Each structure stands twice: as C-alpha cells, then as structure tokens.
Amino acid sequence: MLHKYRKTALIEAERFDGSIDMMREYGIVANPDALHDTKAPLYVIYTKEGEMIVHEDDWIATGIDGEHWAIAPEIFEKTYERYD
C-alpha cells in the first residue's frame, strides 16, 4: 500500500551570493573549466552523493549531520517554509 510521508528534520539554509566567504563556509569551489567553456557551471559543491552544480541565488542547505547541498530557488520555495 502506498503511504505519504513528510520530512520532519529541520535544515538551515541561506542564499548563495557567490562570495568567497560563502564558498569557504560551504566548501564550494570555482570550476576552472568555466574559464574556457561558457556552458560549464561556475561553482561546484561536493556532497555525500558527489559533485553538485551551484548557481548564484541557489539555497545552500545544511542537514542534521552538517552536510551541505544546493537547492534551486523554485524548488526551495515549494518545499520549505521558514521556521524560527
């Protein structure tokens, strides 16, 4: 039987602005291939699942184990609501 589930863990998130400080904080690296290939992503973050492309204005989430990943703004807005 099919069941529905809701995520119950809280995450912390902030919007990536492309700054060096945020790159250092979240382990985001500039992609050197972007200098030669305009279609290559500018930024990459390494997650538990592997390499992930990051764009400016993506949300950088921090999970319960301290892991980081990027979430596109339109997905973030549909999936998460602020909880203070």
Buried (B, 14 or more C-beta within 10 A) or exposed (E): EEEEEEEEEEBEBEEBEBEEEBBEEBEBEBBEEBEEEEEEBBBBBBBEEEEBBBEEEBBBBBBEEEEBBBBBEEEBEEEBEEEE
